[in-house]
Amino acid sequence: MIDLRDKNTPPTLEEIGAYVQNPVFTVFCSAIKTAYQCGETIEFSSCSWEPGWNVKFKKSGKTLRTLYPKEGYFRALTAVGRREKEFAEAILPECTAELRTLYRQTPEGNGQR
């Protein structure tokens, strides 16, 4: 079993998938890679929100999604920038009440949330 807090031993995507133990993880990763024609990088983060190894999908140096693995599930962080804001806000009414509240409560910084 991998230790996501051991910054000296980076896991592979397959090891993270085995740790998550949820088939949605693998499907989600494949869908992101296909849709954006990008690859993933496994990075160690010391951030206070979720320290440990995470999976970032980047294209042209820009992080598109960051996945925070947990046992049995994972969290996906999507930054909504200036270009995406109009689209995101247009589909917001179709999202769950929890997601709408989260979006509205997230402060805007550098033109993104």
PADOTI-456070 format. One record per residue: x, z, y of N, C-alpha, C in turn; residue in one letter. Coordinates in pm, whole numbers. Layout:
# PADOTI-456070
<site n_east="X" n_up="Z" n_north="Y" ca_east="X" ca_up="Z" ca_north="Y" c_east="X" c_up="Z" c_north="Y" r="a"/>
...
//
This chain:
# PADOTI-456070
<site n_east="85" n_up="0" n_north="-118" ca_east="0" ca_up="0" ca_north="0" c_east="89" c_up="0" c_north="123" r="m"/>
<site n_east="50" n_up="-76" n_north="222" ca_east="128" ca_up="-86" ca_north="345" c_east="98" c_up="32" c_north="438" r="i"/>
<site n_east="193" n_up="60" n_north="524" ca_east="176" ca_up="163" ca_north="626" c_east="176" c_up="92" c_north="761" r="d"/>
<site n_east="60" n_up="82" n_north="823" ca_east="48" ca_up="8" ca_north="948" c_east="116" c_up="77" c_north="1065" r="l"/>
<site n_east="159" n_up="200" n_north="1048" ca_east="226" ca_up="271" ca_north="1156" c_east="379" c_up="271" c_north="1140" r="r"/>
<site n_east="428" n_up="214" n_north="1030" ca_east="572" ca_up="204" ca_north="1007" c_east="625" c_up="79" c_north="1077" r="d"/>
<site n_east="680" n_up="99" n_north="1197" ca_east="723" ca_up="-17" ca_north="1277" c_east="847" c_up="-85" c_north="1223" r="k"/>
<site n_east="910" n_up="-28" n_north="1123" ca_east="1030" ca_up="-88" ca_north="1066" c_east="1000" c_up="-185" c_north="951" r="n"/>
<site n_east="876" n_up="-186" n_north="904" ca_east="841" ca_up="-272" ca_north="791" c_east="719" c_up="-356" c_north="825" r="t"/>
<site n_east="740" n_up="-477" n_north="877" ca_east="625" ca_up="-561" ca_north="912" c_east="555" c_up="-614" c_north="787" r="p"/>
<site n_east="423" n_up="-602" n_north="782" ca_east="349" ca_up="-654" ca_north="666" c_east="323" c_up="-804" c_north="683" r="p"/>
<site n_east="288" n_up="-868" n_north="574" ca_east="247" ca_up="-1008" ca_north="579" c_east="96" c_up="-1013" c_north="603" r="t"/>
<site n_east="45" n_up="-1129" n_north="635" ca_east="-99" ca_up="-1146" ca_north="653" c_east="-172" c_up="-1115" c_north="523" r="l"/>
<site n_east="-114" n_up="-1154" n_north="411" ca_east="-175" ca_up="-1128" ca_north="282" c_east="-181" c_up="-978" c_north="254" r="e"/>
<site n_east="-75" n_up="-905" n_north="289" ca_east="-75" ca_up="-759" ca_north="269" c_east="-181" c_up="-692" c_north="358" r="e"/>
<site n_east="-194" n_up="-742" n_north="480" ca_east="-296" ca_up="-687" ca_north="569" c_east="-434" c_up="-716" c_north="512" r="i"/>
<site n_east="-455" n_up="-836" n_north="460" ca_east="-583" ca_up="-871" ca_north="397" c_east="-615" c_up="-780" c_north="280" r="g"/>
<site n_east="-515" n_up="-750" n_north="198" ca_east="-535" ca_up="-659" ca_north="85" c_east="-566" c_up="-517" c_north="133" r="a"/>
<site n_east="-504" n_up="-477" n_north="242" ca_east="-529" ca_up="-345" ca_north="301" c_east="-672" c_up="-336" c_north="355" r="y"/>
<site n_east="-717" n_up="-441" n_north="424" ca_east="-851" ca_up="-444" ca_north="482" c_east="-958" c_up="-444" c_north="372" r="v"/>
<site n_east="-931" n_up="-511" n_north="261" ca_east="-1022" ca_up="-516" ca_north="147" c_east="-1162" c_up="-567" c_north="186" r="q"/>
<site n_east="-1166" n_up="-666" n_north="272" ca_east="-1293" ca_up="-724" ca_north="313" c_east="-1274" c_up="-874" c_north="322" r="n"/>
<site n_east="-1349" n_up="-952" n_north="243" ca_east="-1329" ca_up="-1097" ca_north="241" c_east="-1353" c_up="-1164" c_north="376" r="p"/>
<site n_east="-1426" n_up="-1099" n_north="464" ca_east="-1450" ca_up="-1155" ca_north="597" c_east="-1319" c_up="-1172" c_north="673" r="v"/>
<site n_east="-1223" n_up="-1084" n_north="648" ca_east="-1093" ca_up="-1090" ca_north="717" c_east="-1026" c_up="-1224" c_north="693" r="f"/>
<site n_east="-1016" n_up="-1264" n_north="568" ca_east="-950" ca_up="-1390" ca_north="533" c_east="-1027" c_up="-1509" c_north="588" r="t"/>
<site n_east="-1158" n_up="-1506" n_north="577" ca_east="-1242" ca_up="-1615" ca_north="629" c_east="-1226" c_up="-1623" c_north="781" r="v"/>
<site n_east="-1228" n_up="-1510" n_north="849" ca_east="-1214" ca_up="-1507" ca_north="994" c_east="-1079" c_up="-1564" c_north="1037" r="f"/>
<site n_east="-972" n_up="-1521" n_north="971" ca_east="-838" ca_up="-1572" ca_north="1004" c_east="-830" c_up="-1723" c_north="985" r="c"/>
<site n_east="-884" n_up="-1773" n_north="875" ca_east="-883" ca_up="-1917" ca_north="849" c_east="-964" c_up="-1992" c_north="954" r="s"/>
<site n_east="-1078" n_up="-1937" n_north="992" ca_east="-1164" ca_up="-2003" ca_north="1091" c_east="-1094" c_up="-2010" c_north="1227" r="a"/>
<site n_east="-1026" n_up="-1905" n_north="1267" ca_east="-954" ca_up="-1903" ca_north="1395" c_east="-842" c_up="-2007" c_north="1392" r="i"/>
<site n_east="-765" n_up="-2009" n_north="1283" ca_east="-655" ca_up="-2105" ca_north="1272" c_east="-704" c_up="-2249" c_north="1278" r="k"/>
<site n_east="-815" n_up="-2276" n_north="1211" ca_east="-871" ca_up="-2411" ca_north="1208" c_east="-931" c_up="-2449" c_north="1343" r="t"/>
<site n_east="-1011" n_up="-2361" n_north="1400" ca_east="-1079" ca_up="-2392" ca_north="1526" c_east="-982" c_up="-2414" c_north="1641" r="a"/>
<site n_east="-877" n_up="-2335" n_north="1647" ca_east="-784" ca_up="-2341" ca_north="1760" c_east="-651" c_up="-2408" c_north="1726" r="y"/>
<site n_east="-635" n_up="-2447" n_north="1599" ca_east="-511" ca_up="-2507" ca_north="1551" c_east="-391" c_up="-2425" c_north="1596" r="q"/>
<site n_east="-393" n_up="-2300" n_north="1556" ca_east="-287" ca_up="-2207" ca_north="1594" c_east="-244" c_up="-2128" c_north="1470" r="c"/>
<site n_east="-139" n_up="-2054" n_north="1487" ca_east="-93" ca_up="-1967" ca_north="1380" c_east="-107" c_up="-1823" c_north="1422" r="g"/>
<site n_east="-74" n_up="-1735" n_north="1329" ca_east="-81" ca_up="-1593" ca_north="1360" c_east="58" c_up="-1534" c_north="1373" r="e"/>
<site n_east="68" n_up="-1426" n_north="1447" ca_east="190" ca_up="-1347" ca_north="1451" c_east="150" c_up="-1203" c_north="1421" r="t"/>
<site n_east="233" n_up="-1136" n_north="1345" ca_east="211" ca_up="-997" ca_north="1313" c_east="300" c_up="-918" c_north="1409" r="i"/>
<site n_east="238" n_up="-836" n_north="1491" ca_east="314" ca_up="-762" ca_north="1593" c_east="283" c_up="-614" c_north="1586" r="e"/>
<site n_east="384" n_up="-536" n_north="1618" ca_east="364" ca_up="-391" ca_north="1625" c_east="329" c_up="-355" c_north="1768" r="f"/>
<site n_east="223" n_up="-278" n_north="1783" ca_east="178" ca_up="-237" ca_north="1914" c_east="186" c_up="-86" c_north="1926" r="s"/>
<site n_east="235" n_up="-41" n_north="2038" ca_east="241" ca_up="103" ca_north="2067" c_east="130" c_up="143" c_north="2164" r="s"/>
<site n_east="32" n_up="54" n_north="2183" ca_east="-74" ca_up="83" ca_north="2279" c_east="-155" c_up="205" c_north="2235" r="c"/>
<site n_east="-211" n_up="272" n_north="2332" ca_east="-284" ca_up="395" ca_north="2302" c_east="-416" c_up="369" c_north="2231" r="s"/>
<site n_east="-476" n_up="249" n_north="2251" ca_east="-605" ca_up="220" ca_north="2189" c_east="-593" c_up="209" c_north="2037" r="w"/>
<site n_east="-495" n_up="137" n_north="1989" ca_east="-481" ca_up="112" ca_north="1846" c_east="-335" c_up="88" c_north="1810" r="e"/>
<site n_east="-254" n_up="194" n_north="1801" ca_east="-113" ca_up="174" ca_north="1767" c_east="-95" c_up="128" c_north="1622" r="p"/>
<site n_east="6" n_up="48" n_north="1599" ca_east="37" ca_up="-1" ca_north="1465" c_east="45" c_up="-152" c_north="1461" r="g"/>
<site n_east="53" n_up="-207" n_north="1341" ca_east="63" ca_up="-352" ca_north="1322" c_east="-72" c_up="-416" c_north="1345" r="w"/>
<site n_east="-72" n_up="-529" n_north="1414" ca_east="-193" ca_up="-605" ca_north="1436" c_east="-162" c_up="-753" c_north="1419" r="n"/>
<site n_east="-266" n_up="-833" n_north="1417" ca_east="-252" ca_up="-977" ca_north="1398" c_east="-298" c_up="-1045" c_north="1526" r="v"/>
<site n_east="-209" n_up="-1126" n_north="1582" ca_east="-244" ca_up="-1200" ca_north="1704" c_east="-245" c_up="-1349" c_north="1674" r="k"/>
<site n_east="-347" n_up="-1414" n_north="1727" ca_east="-355" ca_up="-1560" ca_north="1719" c_east="-327" c_up="-1612" c_north="1858" r="f"/>
<site n_east="-221" n_up="-1691" n_north="1869" ca_east="-176" ca_up="-1740" ca_north="1999" c_east="-170" c_up="-1892" c_north="2000" r="k"/>
<site n_east="-194" n_up="-1945" n_north="2119" ca_east="-176" ca_up="-2089" ca_north="2139" c_east="-120" c_up="-2108" c_north="2278" r="k"/>
<site n_east="-13" n_up="-2185" n_north="2287" ca_east="55" ca_up="-2211" ca_north="2415" c_east="92" c_up="-2081" c_north="2485" r="s"/>
<site n_east="133" n_up="-1982" n_north="2407" ca_east="177" ca_up="-1854" ca_north="2464" c_east="65" c_up="-1760" c_north="2503" r="g"/>
<site n_east="-60" n_up="-1804" n_north="2488" ca_east="-175" ca_up="-1722" ca_north="2526" c_east="-237" c_up="-1661" c_north="2401" r="k"/>
<site n_east="-263" n_up="-1530" n_north="2405" ca_east="-327" ca_up="-1464" ca_north="2293" c_east="-476" c_up="-1493" c_north="2296" r="t"/>
<site n_east="-526" n_up="-1554" n_north="2187" ca_east="-667" ca_up="-1589" ca_north="2177" c_east="-749" c_up="-1475" c_north="2117" r="l"/>
<site n_east="-697" n_up="-1412" n_north="2013" ca_east="-764" ca_up="-1301" ca_north="1945" c_east="-657" c_up="-1205" c_north="1895" r="r"/>
<site n_east="-693" n_up="-1079" n_north="1892" ca_east="-608" ca_up="-978" ca_north="1830" c_east="-694" c_up="-903" c_north="1730" r="t"/>
<site n_east="-644" n_up="-893" n_north="1607" ca_east="-716" ca_up="-822" ca_north="1502" c_east="-646" c_up="-690" c_north="1473" r="l"/>
<site n_east="-725" n_up="-585" n_north="1468" ca_east="-676" ca_up="-451" ca_north="1439" c_east="-727" c_up="-411" c_north="1301" r="y"/>
<site n_east="-641" n_up="-414" n_north="1199" ca_east="-685" ca_up="-388" ca_north="1063" c_east="-711" c_up="-240" c_north="1036" r="p"/>
<site n_east="-813" n_up="-215" n_north="957" ca_east="-851" ca_up="-83" ca_north="909" c_east="-887" c_up="-97" c_north="762" r="k"/>
<site n_east="-894" n_up="14" n_north="691" ca_east="-935" ca_up="8" ca_north="551" c_east="-1084" c_up="-24" c_north="544" r="e"/>
<site n_east="-1117" n_up="-139" n_north="485" ca_east="-1255" ca_up="-178" ca_north="468" c_east="-1313" c_up="-262" c_north="581" r="g"/>
<site n_east="-1244" n_up="-270" n_north="693" ca_east="-1293" ca_up="-349" ca_north="807" c_east="-1179" c_up="-379" c_north="902" r="y"/>
<site n_east="-1208" n_up="-456" n_north="1006" ca_east="-1110" ca_up="-483" ca_north="1110" c_east="-1184" c_up="-498" c_north="1242" r="f"/>
<site n_east="-1112" n_up="-477" n_north="1350" ca_east="-1168" ca_up="-497" ca_north="1484" c_east="-1105" c_up="-623" c_north="1542" r="r"/>
<site n_east="-1186" n_up="-699" n_north="1614" ca_east="-1137" ca_up="-821" ca_north="1677" c_east="-1150" c_up="-807" c_north="1828" r="a"/>
<site n_east="-1040" n_up="-825" n_north="1898" ca_east="-1040" ca_up="-820" ca_north="2043" c_east="-1033" c_up="-962" c_north="2096" r="l"/>
<site n_east="-1126" n_up="-995" n_north="2183" ca_east="-1129" ca_up="-1125" ca_north="2247" c_east="-1127" c_up="-1103" c_north="2397" r="t"/>
<site n_east="-1029" n_up="-1158" n_north="2463" ca_east="-1024" ca_up="-1149" ca_north="2609" c_east="-1107" c_up="-1263" c_north="2667" r="a"/>
<site n_east="-1195" n_up="-1229" n_north="2759" ca_east="-1279" ca_up="-1328" ca_north="2826" c_east="-1216" c_up="-1353" c_north="2962" r="v"/>
<site n_east="-1156" n_up="-1470" n_north="2977" ca_east="-1089" ca_up="-1506" ca_north="3102" c_east="-1181" c_up="-1581" c_north="3196" r="g"/>
<site n_east="-1124" n_up="-1625" n_north="3306" ca_east="-1202" ca_up="-1698" ca_north="3408" c_east="-1274" c_up="-1819" c_north="3350" r="r"/>
<site n_east="-1203" n_up="-1894" n_north="3266" ca_east="-1260" ca_up="-2016" ca_north="3209" c_east="-1372" c_up="-1986" c_north="3109" r="r"/>
<site n_east="-1361" n_up="-1875" n_north="3039" ca_east="-1458" ca_up="-1841" ca_north="2936" c_east="-1575" c_up="-1760" c_north="2988" r="e"/>
<site n_east="-1562" n_up="-1706" n_north="3108" ca_east="-1660" ca_up="-1611" ca_north="3161" c_east="-1802" c_up="-1669" c_north="3164" r="k"/>
<site n_east="-1818" n_up="-1789" n_north="3216" ca_east="-1952" ca_up="-1848" ca_north="3228" c_east="-2017" c_up="-1865" c_north="3091" r="e"/>
<site n_east="-1940" n_up="-1915" n_north="2995" ca_east="-1993" ca_up="-1935" ca_north="2860" c_east="-2028" c_up="-1801" c_north="2797" r="f"/>
<site n_east="-1937" n_up="-1703" n_north="2808" ca_east="-1960" ca_up="-1571" ca_north="2748" c_east="-2086" c_up="-1506" c_north="2805" r="a"/>
<site n_east="-2102" n_up="-1516" n_north="2934" ca_east="-2218" ca_up="-1454" ca_north="2997" c_east="-2348" c_up="-1530" c_north="2966" r="e"/>
<site n_east="-2337" n_up="-1658" n_north="2937" ca_east="-2455" ca_up="-1736" ca_north="2899" c_east="-2507" c_up="-1695" c_north="2761" r="a"/>
<site n_east="-2417" n_up="-1661" n_north="2669" ca_east="-2461" ca_up="-1623" ca_north="2534" c_east="-2482" c_up="-1472" c_north="2520" r="i"/>
<site n_east="-2445" n_up="-1395" n_north="2619" ca_east="-2458" ca_up="-1250" ca_north="2614" c_east="-2599" c_up="-1203" c_north="2578" r="l"/>
<site n_east="-2706" n_up="-1264" n_north="2631" ca_east="-2841" ca_up="-1219" ca_north="2594" c_east="-2871" c_up="-1229" c_north="2444" r="p"/>
<site n_east="-2799" n_up="-1316" n_north="2373" ca_east="-2819" ca_up="-1331" ca_north="2229" c_east="-2740" c_up="-1230" c_north="2147" r="e"/>
<site n_east="-2652" n_up="-1155" n_north="2213" ca_east="-2567" ca_up="-1058" ca_north="2144" c_east="-2639" c_up="-925" c_north="2129" r="c"/>
<site n_east="-2580" n_up="-838" n_north="2050" ca_east="-2639" ca_up="-706" ca_north="2029" c_east="-2635" c_up="-626" c_north="2159" r="t"/>
<site n_east="-2722" n_up="-528" n_north="2167" ca_east="-2726" ca_up="-441" ca_north="2285" c_east="-2591" c_up="-370" c_north="2302" r="a"/>
<site n_east="-2531" n_up="-332" n_north="2191" ca_east="-2401" ca_up="-263" ca_north="2195" c_east="-2294" c_up="-352" c_north="2259" r="e"/>
<site n_east="-2292" n_up="-479" n_north="2219" ca_east="-2192" ca_up="-572" ca_north="2274" c_east="-2219" c_up="-600" c_north="2422" r="l"/>
<site n_east="-2346" n_up="-616" n_north="2458" ca_east="-2378" ca_up="-637" ca_north="2600" c_east="-2333" c_up="-519" c_north="2685" r="r"/>
<site n_east="-2358" n_up="-399" n_north="2638" ca_east="-2316" ca_up="-278" ca_north="2711" c_east="-2165" c_up="-272" c_north="2720" r="t"/>
<site n_east="-2097" n_up="-299" n_north="2610" ca_east="-1950" ca_up="-298" ca_north="2609" c_east="-1895" c_up="-398" c_north="2710" r="l"/>
<site n_east="-1951" n_up="-518" n_north="2712" ca_east="-1905" ca_up="-621" ca_north="2806" c_east="-1924" c_up="-575" c_north="2950" r="y"/>
<site n_east="-2042" n_up="-524" n_north="2980" ca_east="-2071" ca_up="-481" ca_north="3118" c_east="-1986" c_up="-362" c_north="3162" r="r"/>
<site n_east="-1953" n_up="-274" n_north="3068" ca_east="-1875" ca_up="-155" ca_north="3103" c_east="-1725" c_up="-181" c_north="3107" r="q"/>
<site n_east="-1681" n_up="-294" n_north="3055" ca_east="-1539" ca_up="-327" ca_north="3055" c_east="-1498" c_up="-373" c_north="3194" r="t"/>
<site n_east="-1404" n_up="-301" n_north="3256" ca_east="-1363" ca_up="-342" ca_north="3390" c_east="-1288" c_up="-476" c_north="3388" r="p"/>
<site n_east="-1306" n_up="-551" n_north="3492" ca_east="-1238" ca_up="-680" ca_north="3504" c_east="-1099" c_up="-656" c_north="3562" r="e"/>
<site n_east="-1000" n_up="-721" n_north="3505" ca_east="-862" ca_up="-710" ca_north="3553" c_east="-791" c_up="-842" c_north="3536" r="g"/>
<site n_east="-721" n_up="-884" n_north="3637" ca_east="-653" ca_up="-1014" ca_north="3634" c_east="-748" c_up="-1128" c_north="3599" r="n"/>
<site n_east="-873" n_up="-1117" n_north="3640" ca_east="-969" ca_up="-1222" ca_north="3615" c_east="-1023" c_up="-1228" c_north="3475" r="g"/>
<site n_east="-1003" n_up="-1124" n_north="3397" ca_east="-1054" ca_up="-1124" ca_north="3259" c_east="-1103" c_up="-986" c_north="3220" r="q"/>
<site n_east="-1184" n_up="-983" n_north="3112" ca_east="-1229" ca_up="-857" ca_north="3054" c_east="-1209" c_up="-866" c_north="2904" r="r"/>
//
